[in-house]
């Protein structure tokens, strides 16, 4: 079994220990960056067929309430709310309150991505 150091040396084609350290530092900075976390969260948020369906419905209809999504998807209110919370956390969905209703819609950046 090869060690990380051996694999890094192979990648740097024998350019020495300094190059290996430089690459290791770059990888560590990337792992700690917020962008990596955002991409990881975004990918796992879109891993669910239900969340993709919610995004498509919001893109198609513009704005929908939790109750409307619940009726369309035939899911419980807590289940729909959980999916919406995850989508909102990663920035794909936003909401506005009007009276006692919360209207959800797709964020501007997502409208360019969705069909």
Secondary structure, DSSP 4 states (H G I P E B T S, - for coil): ---HHHHHHHHHTS--HHHHHHHHHHHHHHHHSHHHHHHHHHHHHTT-HHHHHHHHHHHHHS-EEHHHHHHHHT--HHHHHHHHHHHHHTTSEEEEEETTEEEEEE-HHHHTT--
